């Protein structure tokens, strides 16, 4: 007998091997109809997969966490089938699942047009209505090479030739279309209902610029039409909120070819930067951090000792002087260890907390650069804590509370937590990694929060907690981190004297709350659609006169507000007041203060919010009180 254990703990027994579909049918016809795939002992499989031993089984329906992956994988094949039906001369190459969708790379002499995409999508819908069965088969590697070469699929044959000769390969067929694939796939094309083709882009074969250029068709796929429409609406909102467009419109920053991946901050953008930096500097002080500043360039020998050379040098920039090689720092941590090492420390001195707004440079691929969100030169609100192992958990917990308070202050309430676990390429023993990972889990448990775990995604020197903020249109952004590091203090000789007068290596905690300042500002701009809260706005108030008769009064009001710490300007141009109000509203200035003869004579300002609301006339003192109350 074969015992199948279901998620609720119940068991079903079968006299012989049984398919996932048959198990679902034994539970009920509705479940069999809804089944998209199965999960046998944690591994995703097709519904046709046969189970010949005792196993745990989950039936994957559209409510299962893995449903989207299966649907998107299958929709990529649907795209390839439809494309070859309409354009038989097209060769298929690869078509993986990506965030929010999938793509497929095609080799075709004639470029795809927007009309072609419309036709392909219509053909995909036609294939869905045909509800073609999707069937898996196995073929020896050499036979598969010949099979695809005979079909004229030379790219596919090349992929297969790179696979070891003794392997059997998994193929999936749906009607007249067949492709190499590990699967799993939905049982039939009729399961694929909510999808849309998005765009065409160029892509080099196998990602190598020396190879020929292919055409990459991107698509998105979802469980149902509601989710698809929600995603497309999110994309529309994201387009409106694009920080690059808003940054230009508000004159915050610009970028240019002479400094790829780097930013020229304009006065208004730098004012926004300074508000955030000074706020974070206050967070440093309130939580016992000492602010430091370290060099931008350090001898390569230090990066070799720290482990960055071995694990990160391909992402670093280098320079040379007097036959000595240096690296621009990609991270601040080795410099902070040097500050720590400059004196002798007792266990009574720990924890020692350093903070730095540290400039870093990383040699990101040009294709990955994106406005101020992904750059080559950036500044982190970086900090490092040197502590004893016994202090580790309490320091992580304290940091968590700090970070959550900061995110709420900036208007982010929904924060997801993830723990990135040991990567394949790493320093240290498994025992050290066990200890580090459990310390992070324990700290989050004590904070009473839930988290998701990400196997293989930790830094090479230690695991980390990631903080993912959800913005106003539902997108998640990874910002802050807390990383446990037993390795770097040992490699760089950091020590303290314990209570028994013995030398010990401290634990080093790498922490950042906003992470990259540039990226965080980009997120803020898009989260608020440029309508930054009053406390963040580069220009908080503009005082505009109606005629020259109020010129001096308007200027004096602006100066009085500036003297009280507000970012206030005066607009004394010889323009109509309606024009001035409209222009500053488009610039997302929170308040425009209009002054005419009545306001001048009575010491008042007429306050207009950027929403268009007329707040009436009030004294400057009353306005200041209102502004103070708006601060979070």
C-alpha positions as CSV (number, residue, x, y, z in Angstrom):
1,X,0.0,0.0,0.0
2,X,1.1,3.6,-0.7
3,X,0.2,6.1,1.9
4,X,-0.3,9.7,0.8
5,X,-0.3,12.3,3.6
6,X,-2.3,15.5,2.9
7,X,-1.7,18.9,4.3
8,X,-4.3,18.5,7.0
9,X,-2.5,15.4,8.3
10,X,-5.1,13.0,6.9
11,X,-3.9,10.0,4.8
12,X,-5.2,8.2,1.8
13,X,-3.9,4.7,0.8
14,X,-3.6,3.2,-2.7
15,X,-2.7,-0.3,-3.7
16,X,-0.4,0.8,-6.5
17,X,1.2,3.9,-7.9
18,X,-1.1,6.8,-8.3
19,X,-1.0,10.1,-10.2
20,X,-1.5,13.5,-8.5
21,X,-4.7,13.9,-10.5
22,X,-6.0,10.5,-9.3
23,X,-5.4,11.5,-5.7
24,X,-7.2,14.8,-6.2
25,X,-10.1,12.9,-7.9
26,X,-10.3,10.6,-4.9
27,X,-10.9,13.6,-2.7
28,X,-13.5,15.1,-4.9
29,X,-14.3,16.0,-8.6
30,X,-14.1,19.7,-7.9
31,X,-10.5,19.4,-6.6
32,X,-9.5,17.3,-9.6
33,X,-10.9,19.9,-11.9
34,X,-9.2,22.8,-10.1
35,X,-5.8,21.1,-9.8
36,X,-3.0,22.9,-11.7
37,X,-0.1,20.8,-10.3
38,X,1.1,18.9,-7.3
39,X,3.8,19.2,-4.7
40,X,5.3,15.9,-3.6
41,X,7.5,16.0,-0.6
42,X,8.1,19.7,-1.3
43,X,8.8,19.3,-5.1
44,X,6.5,20.8,-7.7
45,X,5.3,18.2,-10.2
46,X,2.6,17.8,-13.0
47,X,-0.8,16.4,-12.1
48,X,0.2,13.4,-14.3
49,X,3.1,12.7,-12.1
50,X,2.8,9.2,-10.6
51,X,3.6,8.6,-6.9
52,X,5.0,5.1,-6.2
53,X,6.0,5.4,-2.5
54,X,4.7,6.9,0.7
55,X,4.8,10.7,0.3
56,X,3.4,14.0,1.5
57,X,1.2,15.7,-1.2
58,X,-0.2,19.2,-1.7
59,X,-2.7,19.7,-4.5
60,X,-1.8,23.0,-6.2
61,X,-4.9,25.0,-7.1
62,X,-5.2,28.7,-7.9
63,X,-5.2,29.4,-4.2
64,X,-1.8,27.7,-3.6
65,X,1.4,29.8,-3.1
66,X,3.1,28.1,-6.1
67,X,0.1,28.5,-8.5
68,X,1.5,31.6,-10.1
69,X,4.8,30.1,-10.9
70,X,3.1,27.1,-12.7
71,X,0.7,29.4,-14.5
72,X,3.4,31.8,-15.7
73,X,5.7,28.9,-16.8
74,X,2.9,27.4,-18.8
75,X,1.9,30.8,-20.3
76,X,5.5,31.2,-21.6
77,X,5.0,28.0,-23.6
78,X,1.6,29.3,-24.7
79,X,3.3,32.4,-26.1
80,X,5.9,30.3,-27.9
81,X,3.2,28.0,-29.5
82,X,1.1,31.0,-30.6
83,X,4.2,32.7,-32.1
84,X,5.2,29.7,-34.1
85,X,1.7,29.2,-35.4
86,X,1.6,32.7,-36.8
87,X,5.3,33.0,-37.7
88,X,6.6,29.5,-38.6
89,X,10.1,30.7,-39.4
90,X,10.6,31.8,-35.8
91,X,13.0,29.7,-33.6
92,X,12.3,29.5,-29.8
93,X,15.2,29.7,-27.3
94,X,14.4,30.2,-23.6
95,X,11.4,31.3,-21.7
96,X,11.7,31.6,-17.9
97,X,9.4,33.0,-15.3
98,X,10.3,36.4,-13.9
99,X,8.8,38.7,-11.3
100,X,5.1,39.4,-12.3
101,X,5.3,37.4,-15.5
102,X,7.6,35.7,-18.0
103,X,9.4,36.3,-21.2
104,X,10.5,34.2,-24.2
105,X,13.5,34.9,-26.5
106,X,12.9,34.3,-30.2
107,X,15.2,34.2,-33.2
108,X,13.5,35.8,-36.2
109,X,14.8,38.0,-39.0
110,X,11.9,40.4,-39.1
111,X,11.3,42.5,-36.0
112,X,8.0,42.0,-34.1
113,X,5.7,45.0,-34.3
114,X,3.0,46.1,-31.8
115,X,0.4,44.7,-34.2
116,X,2.3,41.3,-34.2
117,X,2.0,41.2,-30.4
118,X,-1.7,41.9,-30.6
119,X,-2.1,39.0,-33.1
120,X,0.0,36.7,-31.0
121,X,-2.1,37.4,-27.9
122,X,-5.3,36.7,-29.8
123,X,-3.8,33.4,-31.0
124,X,-2.9,32.6,-27.4
125,X,-6.5,33.1,-26.4
126,X,-7.6,30.9,-29.3
127,X,-5.3,28.1,-28.0
128,X,-6.7,28.5,-24.5
129,X,-10.2,27.9,-25.9
130,X,-9.0,24.8,-27.7
131,X,-8.0,23.4,-24.2
132,X,-5.2,21.4,-25.6
133,X,-3.7,18.7,-23.2
134,X,-0.2,19.3,-22.0
135,X,1.8,16.1,-22.0
136,X,5.3,15.3,-20.7
137,X,7.7,12.9,-22.2
138,X,11.3,11.9,-21.7
139,X,14.0,11.7,-24.4
140,X,17.8,10.9,-24.2
141,X,20.0,13.9,-24.7
142,X,21.5,12.9,-28.0
143,X,18.1,12.0,-29.4
144,X,16.8,15.4,-28.3
145,X,19.6,17.2,-30.0
146,X,18.8,15.4,-33.3
147,X,15.1,15.9,-32.8
148,X,15.3,19.7,-32.4
149,X,18.0,20.1,-35.1
150,X,15.7,18.3,-37.6
151,X,12.9,20.7,-36.6
152,X,15.2,23.7,-37.4
153,X,15.4,24.7,-33.8
154,X,19.2,25.2,-33.8
155,X,19.2,27.3,-30.6
156,X,17.3,24.7,-28.7
157,X,19.7,22.0,-30.0
158,X,22.7,24.1,-28.8
159,X,21.2,24.4,-25.3
160,X,20.7,20.6,-25.2
161,X,24.2,19.9,-26.4
162,X,25.5,21.7,-23.3
163,X,23.8,19.2,-21.0
164,X,25.7,16.0,-20.0
165,X,25.4,13.2,-22.5
166,X,24.1,10.6,-20.1
167,X,21.0,12.6,-19.0
168,X,17.4,12.0,-20.1
169,X,15.6,15.2,-20.9
170,X,12.0,16.3,-20.1
171,X,9.9,17.6,-23.0
172,X,6.4,19.1,-22.9
173,X,4.0,19.0,-25.9
174,X,0.8,20.8,-26.4
175,X,-0.7,20.0,-29.8
176,X,1.9,20.6,-32.6
177,X,4.2,22.5,-30.2
178,X,6.9,20.8,-28.2
179,X,9.7,22.3,-26.1
180,X,12.5,21.3,-23.7
181,X,11.4,22.0,-20.1
182,X,11.8,20.8,-16.6
183,X,8.2,21.7,-15.8
184,X,5.8,21.4,-14.2
185,X,3.0,22.7,-16.4
186,X,-0.8,22.9,-16.1
187,X,-2.7,19.9,-17.4
188,X,-4.2,21.7,-20.4
189,X,-4.1,25.2,-22.0
190,X,-7.6,25.9,-20.9
191,X,-6.2,26.6,-17.4
192,X,-4.5,29.8,-18.7
193,X,-6.9,32.7,-18.6
194,X,-5.4,35.9,-17.4
195,X,-2.4,37.1,-19.3
196,X,-1.2,40.0,-21.5
197,X,1.8,40.6,-23.7
198,X,3.7,43.7,-22.6
199,X,6.6,44.6,-24.9
200,X,9.4,43.5,-27.1
201,X,13.1,44.1,-26.3
202,X,16.5,43.0,-27.6
203,X,18.4,40.3,-25.8
204,X,21.8,38.7,-26.8
205,X,21.8,34.9,-27.1
206,X,22.9,33.5,-23.8
207,X,23.4,37.0,-22.5
208,X,26.7,37.5,-24.4
209,X,27.1,40.7,-26.4
210,X,29.3,38.7,-28.8
211,X,26.4,36.6,-29.9
212,X,23.5,37.5,-32.1
213,X,20.6,39.6,-31.0
214,X,17.3,37.9,-30.3
215,X,13.8,39.4,-29.7
216,X,12.5,39.1,-26.2
217,X,8.8,39.2,-25.7
218,X,7.6,40.0,-22.2
219,X,4.3,39.0,-20.8
220,X,2.4,39.0,-17.5
221,X,0.1,36.2,-16.2
222,X,-2.2,36.1,-13.2
223,X,-4.7,33.8,-11.5
224,X,-7.7,35.7,-12.7
225,X,-8.7,38.8,-14.6
226,X,-9.2,40.8,-11.4
227,X,-5.5,40.3,-10.5
228,X,-4.4,41.1,-14.0
229,X,-6.4,44.3,-14.1
230,X,-5.0,45.2,-10.7
231,X,-1.5,44.7,-11.9
232,X,-2.0,46.7,-15.1
233,X,-3.5,49.5,-13.0
234,X,-0.4,49.4,-10.8
235,X,1.8,49.8,-13.8
236,X,-0.2,52.8,-14.9
237,X,0.2,54.3,-11.5
238,X,3.9,53.5,-11.5
239,X,4.3,55.3,-14.8
240,X,2.7,58.4,-13.4
241,X,4.9,58.2,-10.3
242,X,8.2,57.5,-12.1
243,X,10.8,59.2,-9.9
244,X,12.8,60.1,-13.0
245,X,10.0,62.1,-14.5
246,X,9.0,63.8,-11.2
247,X,12.7,64.5,-10.5
248,X,13.0,66.4,-13.7
249,X,9.6,68.2,-13.3
250,X,10.5,69.3,-9.7
251,X,14.1,70.1,-10.6
252,X,15.5,67.7,-8.0
253,X,18.4,66.0,-9.8
254,X,19.7,64.9,-13.2
255,X,22.0,62.3,-14.7
256,X,24.1,62.3,-17.8
257,X,26.3,60.1,-19.9
258,X,29.6,61.4,-18.6
259,X,28.7,59.9,-15.1
260,X,26.7,56.7,-15.7
261,X,25.0,55.5,-12.6
262,X,25.8,58.7,-10.7
263,X,23.7,61.7,-9.8
264,X,23.9,65.5,-10.0
265,X,21.8,66.8,-7.1
266,X,20.1,70.2,-7.7
267,X,19.4,72.6,-4.8
268,X,15.8,71.3,-4.2
269,X,16.9,67.7,-4.4
270,X,19.8,68.3,-2.0
271,X,17.4,70.0,0.4
272,X,15.3,66.8,0.5
273,X,18.5,64.8,1.0
274,X,19.5,66.9,3.9
275,X,16.1,66.6,5.6
276,X,16.5,62.8,5.5
277,X,20.1,62.8,6.5
278,X,19.6,65.1,9.5
279,X,16.6,63.1,10.6
280,X,18.7,59.9,10.4
281,X,21.5,61.6,12.2
282,X,19.1,62.2,15.1
283,X,18.2,58.5,15.0
284,X,22.0,57.7,15.4
285,X,22.2,60.0,18.4
286,X,19.1,58.7,20.1
287,X,20.2,55.1,19.9
288,X,23.8,55.4,21.1
289,X,25.7,55.6,17.8
290,X,28.9,57.6,17.3
291,X,29.2,59.1,13.9
292,X,32.4,58.5,12.0
293,X,33.8,59.1,8.5
294,X,36.2,56.8,6.7
295,X,38.3,57.1,3.4
296,X,36.7,56.4,0.0
297,X,39.8,54.6,-1.3
298,X,41.7,51.9,0.5
299,X,44.6,49.6,-0.4
300,X,43.6,46.4,-2.1
301,X,45.4,44.4,0.6
302,X,42.6,45.4,3.1
303,X,39.9,44.2,0.7
304,X,41.7,40.9,0.4
305,X,41.9,40.5,4.2
306,X,38.2,41.3,4.6
307,X,37.1,38.8,2.0
308,X,35.7,41.3,-0.5
309,X,38.4,40.6,-3.0
310,X,37.6,36.9,-3.2
311,X,33.8,37.3,-3.1
312,X,33.1,40.7,-4.6
313,X,36.0,42.1,-6.7
314,X,34.1,41.9,-10.0
315,X,31.7,44.6,-8.6
316,X,34.5,46.9,-7.5
317,X,36.3,49.9,-9.0
318,X,40.1,50.1,-8.9
319,X,42.7,52.7,-9.3
320,X,46.5,52.9,-9.0
321,X,49.0,55.4,-7.6
322,X,52.8,55.0,-7.3
323,X,52.6,51.4,-8.3
324,X,50.1,50.7,-5.5
325,X,46.7,49.4,-6.2
326,X,43.6,50.8,-4.4
327,X,39.9,50.1,-4.5
328,X,37.0,52.5,-4.1
329,X,35.0,51.1,-1.3
330,X,31.9,49.2,-2.2
331,X,31.0,48.9,1.5
332,X,31.8,50.8,4.6
333,X,32.4,47.8,7.0
334,X,36.2,47.3,6.7
335,X,36.8,51.0,7.4
336,X,34.6,50.8,10.5
337,X,36.8,47.9,11.7
338,X,39.9,50.1,11.3
339,X,38.3,52.7,13.6
340,X,37.4,50.0,16.1
341,X,41.0,48.6,15.9
342,X,42.6,52.0,16.7
343,X,42.2,51.4,20.4
344,X,42.0,48.6,23.0
345,X,38.5,47.6,24.1
346,X,37.2,45.9,27.2
347,X,34.0,43.8,27.3
348,X,32.7,46.7,29.5
349,X,33.0,49.1,26.5
350,X,30.7,46.9,24.3
351,X,28.4,47.3,22.5
352,X,30.2,50.0,20.4
353,X,28.0,51.5,17.7
354,X,29.4,53.4,14.8
355,X,27.3,55.2,12.2
356,X,28.4,56.8,8.9
357,X,26.7,58.3,5.8
358,X,29.2,56.5,3.8
359,X,29.7,56.9,0.1
360,X,30.2,53.7,-1.9
361,X,30.9,52.7,-5.4
362,X,29.8,49.4,-7.1
363,X,30.4,48.5,-10.7
364,X,26.8,47.6,-11.6
365,X,26.2,46.5,-15.2
366,X,24.9,49.4,-17.3
367,X,21.8,47.5,-18.2
368,X,20.8,47.2,-14.5
369,X,21.0,51.0,-13.9
370,X,17.7,52.6,-13.2
371,X,17.4,56.3,-12.4
372,X,18.4,56.9,-8.8
373,X,17.1,53.5,-7.7
374,X,20.0,51.5,-9.1
375,X,23.3,53.4,-9.3
376,X,27.0,53.0,-9.2
377,X,27.7,55.7,-6.7
378,X,25.5,55.9,-3.6
379,X,25.5,56.8,0.1
380,X,24.2,54.5,2.9
381,X,23.0,55.3,6.3
382,X,25.4,52.7,7.4
383,X,26.2,51.5,10.9
384,X,28.1,48.8,12.6
385,X,27.7,47.4,16.1
386,X,30.6,45.6,17.8
387,X,29.2,43.4,20.6
388,X,29.7,40.3,22.6
389,X,27.8,37.1,21.5
390,X,25.6,37.5,24.6
391,X,24.5,41.0,23.4
392,X,23.7,39.9,19.8
393,X,20.0,39.2,20.2
394,X,19.2,42.3,22.2
395,X,21.0,44.5,19.7
396,X,19.1,43.0,16.8
397,X,15.8,43.5,18.6
398,X,16.7,47.1,19.4
399,X,17.6,47.8,15.8
400,X,14.3,46.2,14.7
401,X,12.3,48.6,16.9
402,X,14.4,51.6,15.5
403,X,13.8,50.6,11.9
404,X,10.0,50.2,12.3
405,X,9.7,53.6,14.0
406,X,11.6,55.2,11.1
407,X,9.5,53.6,8.4
408,X,6.3,54.8,10.1
409,X,7.8,58.3,10.3
410,X,8.2,58.3,6.5
411,X,4.7,57.1,5.9
412,X,5.2,53.3,5.5
413,X,3.0,51.1,7.6
414,X,3.2,47.7,5.9
415,X,6.7,46.2,6.3
416,X,7.5,42.6,5.4
417,X,10.5,40.9,7.1
418,X,12.7,38.2,5.5
419,X,15.8,36.4,6.7
420,X,18.3,35.7,3.9
421,X,20.2,32.5,4.7
422,X,23.6,31.2,3.9
423,X,24.7,31.4,0.2
424,X,26.7,28.7,-1.6
425,X,29.7,31.0,-1.8
426,X,30.4,32.1,1.8
427,X,33.0,32.4,4.5
428,X,32.9,30.5,7.8
429,X,31.8,27.1,9.1
430,X,28.3,25.7,9.1
431,X,28.3,25.9,12.9
432,X,28.9,29.6,12.8
433,X,26.2,30.1,10.2
434,X,23.8,28.0,12.3
435,X,24.5,30.3,15.3
436,X,24.1,33.5,13.2
437,X,20.8,32.4,11.6
438,X,19.3,31.3,14.8
439,X,20.2,34.6,16.5
440,X,18.2,36.5,13.9
441,X,15.3,34.2,14.3
442,X,15.4,34.5,18.0
443,X,15.5,38.3,17.9
444,X,12.4,38.5,15.6
445,X,10.6,36.0,17.8
446,X,11.2,38.2,20.8
447,X,9.9,41.2,18.8
448,X,6.7,39.2,18.2
449,X,6.8,39.4,14.4
450,X,6.6,37.0,11.5
451,X,9.1,36.6,8.7
452,X,9.8,34.7,5.5
453,X,13.1,32.8,5.0
454,X,15.2,33.1,1.8
455,X,17.6,30.1,1.4
456,X,20.8,31.0,-0.3
457,X,20.4,34.8,-0.4
458,X,22.5,35.9,2.5
459,X,25.7,37.9,2.1
460,X,29.0,35.9,1.8
461,X,29.9,36.8,5.4
462,X,26.6,36.3,7.2
463,X,22.8,36.0,7.2
464,X,20.6,39.1,7.2
465,X,17.2,40.4,8.0
466,X,15.7,42.3,5.1
467,X,13.0,45.0,5.6
468,X,10.6,45.2,2.6
469,X,8.4,48.3,2.6
470,X,5.1,48.3,0.7
471,X,4.4,51.5,-1.0
472,X,1.0,53.3,-1.7
473,X,0.4,51.3,-4.9
474,X,1.3,47.9,-3.4
475,X,4.9,47.4,-4.5
476,X,7.4,46.1,-2.1
477,X,10.9,47.7,-1.8
478,X,13.8,46.1,0.0
479,X,15.5,48.8,2.1
480,X,17.0,48.2,5.5
481,X,19.1,45.2,6.6
482,X,20.6,43.8,9.8
483,X,23.4,41.3,9.1
484,X,25.3,39.1,11.6
485,X,29.0,38.7,10.9
486,X,31.4,36.6,12.9
487,X,33.9,36.5,10.1
488,X,35.2,40.0,9.4
489,X,36.3,40.8,13.0
490,X,38.4,37.7,12.9
491,X,39.8,38.4,9.4
492,X,40.7,42.0,10.3
493,X,41.9,41.4,13.8
494,X,39.2,43.1,15.8
495,X,39.4,42.1,19.5
496,X,38.2,42.9,23.0
497,X,39.4,41.8,26.4
498,X,36.8,39.6,28.2
499,X,36.1,39.3,31.9
500,X,38.8,36.7,32.2
501,X,41.4,39.0,30.6
502,X,41.5,36.9,27.4
503,X,41.3,38.3,23.9
504,X,38.1,37.6,22.0
505,X,36.7,38.6,18.6
506,X,33.5,40.7,18.8
507,X,30.4,40.0,16.8
508,X,30.0,42.6,14.1
509,X,26.4,43.6,13.1
510,X,26.0,45.5,9.8
511,X,22.9,47.6,9.9
512,X,21.2,50.1,7.6
513,X,17.6,51.5,7.9
514,X,17.0,53.5,4.7
515,X,19.9,51.7,2.9
516,X,20.9,53.6,-0.1
517,X,19.9,57.3,0.4
518,X,19.5,57.7,-3.4
519,X,17.2,54.7,-3.7
520,X,15.2,55.6,-0.6
521,X,14.6,59.1,-2.0
522,X,13.4,57.5,-5.3
523,X,11.0,55.3,-3.3
524,X,9.7,58.3,-1.4
525,X,9.1,60.2,-4.5
526,X,7.1,57.4,-6.1
527,X,5.3,56.5,-2.9
528,X,4.0,60.0,-2.5
529,X,3.8,60.7,-6.2
530,X,6.0,63.8,-5.6
531,X,3.5,65.1,-3.1
532,X,5.9,64.9,-0.2
533,X,4.7,65.5,3.3
534,X,5.3,69.0,4.6
535,X,8.2,68.0,6.7
536,X,10.0,66.4,3.7
537,X,9.1,68.9,1.0
538,X,12.2,70.7,-0.4
539,X,10.2,73.9,-0.5
540,X,7.5,73.9,2.2
541,X,5.9,77.4,1.6
542,X,6.0,80.1,-1.1
543,X,4.8,83.6,-0.3
544,X,3.4,85.3,-3.4
545,X,2.4,88.9,-3.6
546,X,-0.5,90.1,-5.7
547,X,1.0,93.5,-6.7
548,X,4.2,95.4,-6.1
549,X,2.6,97.1,-3.2
550,X,3.0,93.9,-1.1
551,X,6.5,93.1,-2.3
552,X,8.3,94.0,0.9
553,X,5.7,92.4,3.2
554,X,5.8,89.2,1.2
555,X,9.5,89.1,1.4
556,X,9.5,89.8,5.1
557,X,7.0,86.9,5.8
558,X,9.2,84.5,3.8
559,X,12.3,85.5,5.8
560,X,10.4,85.3,9.1
561,X,9.3,81.7,8.3
562,X,12.8,80.8,7.1
563,X,14.3,82.1,10.4
564,X,12.0,79.7,12.2
565,X,13.5,76.8,10.3
566,X,11.0,76.4,7.5
567,X,12.0,76.1,3.9
568,X,10.2,79.2,2.6
569,X,10.6,81.2,-0.5
570,X,9.0,84.4,-1.9
571,X,7.7,84.8,-5.4
572,X,7.8,88.5,-6.2
573,X,7.6,88.2,-10.0
574,X,5.4,90.6,-11.9
575,X,2.9,87.8,-12.8
576,X,-0.8,87.3,-12.2
577,X,-1.4,85.6,-8.8
578,X,-3.4,82.8,-10.5
579,X,-0.3,82.0,-12.6
580,X,1.9,81.9,-9.6
581,X,-0.5,79.6,-7.6
582,X,-0.8,77.2,-10.5
583,X,3.0,77.0,-11.1
584,X,3.8,76.3,-7.4
585,X,1.0,73.8,-7.2
586,X,2.5,71.9,-10.2
587,X,5.8,72.0,-8.3
588,X,4.0,70.2,-5.4
589,X,4.7,73.0,-2.9
590,X,2.5,72.2,0.2
591,X,1.4,75.7,0.8
592,X,1.2,79.0,-1.2
593,X,0.7,82.0,1.0
594,X,-1.0,84.9,-0.9
595,X,-0.6,88.4,0.4
596,X,-2.6,91.4,-0.9
597,X,-3.4,94.8,0.7
598,X,-5.7,93.4,3.3
599,X,-3.2,90.8,4.4
600,X,-0.4,93.3,4.5
601,X,-2.5,95.8,6.6
602,X,-3.6,93.2,9.1
603,X,-0.4,91.1,9.4
604,X,-2.0,88.1,7.8
605,X,-1.4,85.5,5.0
606,X,-4.1,83.8,2.9
607,X,-3.2,80.1,2.9
608,X,-3.8,77.8,-0.1
609,X,-3.0,74.1,0.1
610,X,-1.6,72.3,-2.9
611,X,-4.8,70.2,-3.0
612,X,-6.6,73.4,-4.0
613,X,-8.2,73.9,-0.6
614,X,-8.5,77.6,0.5
615,X,-7.6,77.6,4.3
616,X,-8.5,81.3,4.7
617,X,-6.4,84.0,6.2
618,X,-4.4,83.6,9.4
619,X,-1.5,85.1,11.2
620,X,2.0,83.8,10.6
621,X,2.0,82.6,14.2
622,X,-1.2,80.5,13.7
623,X,0.3,79.1,10.4
624,X,3.5,78.1,12.2
625,X,1.5,76.3,14.9
626,X,-0.4,74.4,12.2
627,X,2.9,73.4,10.5
628,X,4.4,72.2,13.7
629,X,1.3,70.1,14.3
630,X,1.7,68.5,10.9
631,X,5.2,67.2,11.7
632,X,5.1,63.4,12.4
